Amino acid sequence: MAMRVCNGCGLMFQPVASSRGRCQICRKQADRQHYANNKANGKAGARWDRIRKAVIRRDGRCTQCGSTEHLQAHRMEKYGSFHDTNLDAYLTLCRSCHGSHHGKRVIHR
């Protein structure tokens, strides 16, 4: 693909399918702002809370190690939208496995 001018900052960037006319930095800033606005209005927080609870209830334990402690919902693919409610896109991981998945070392206390 040819280089394009970012609609956000005006710099040239190499577009990808999900660029929406913005460079990666401007896209991330726009996504963060969108999420912050929804959270301030009580939308994103409540939506995520429903998704998280439904995924943990569905799986009941960490899908990697089987633990039932410190369960968290993990989105398997990068966010395409904060409105994605397809529960098949999520799985339950314990805090340790979730941290390991993201390259963080987690020690239970």
Residue pairs with C-beta under 8 A, 6 or more apart in sequence:
1 14
1 15
1 16
3 12
3 13
3 14
3 15
4 12
4 13
4 14
4 15
4 19
4 21
5 11
5 12
5 13
6 12
6 13
6 21
6 22
6 23
6 26
7 21
7 22
7 26
8 22
8 23
8 25
8 26
8 27
8 29
8 30
9 23
9 25
9 26
11 23
13 19
13 22
13 23
13 24
15 21
18 27
18 80
19 27
20 27
22 30
31 79
31 82
34 82
35 44
35 82
38 44
38 45
38 47
38 82
39 45
44 82
47 82
47 83
47 85
51 73
51 85
51 87
51 90
52 72
52 73
54 87
55 73
55 87
55 90
55 91
55 92
56 71
56 72
56 73
56 92
58 87
58 92
59 71
59 91
59 92
60 68
60 92
61 67
61 68
61 71
61 92
62 68
62 71
62 92
62 93
62 94
62 97
63 91
63 92
63 93
64 93
64 94
64 97
65 94
65 96
65 97
67 94
67 96
67 97
69 94
69 95
69 108
70 94
70 95
70 96
70 108
71 92
71 93
71 94
71 95
72 92
72 93
72 94
72 95
72 98
73 90
73 91
73 92
73 93
74 90
74 91
74 92
74 93
74 98
74 101
75 84
75 89
75 90
76 89
76 90
76 91
77 89
93 101
95 106
95 108
96 106
96 108
98 106
99 105
99 106
100 106
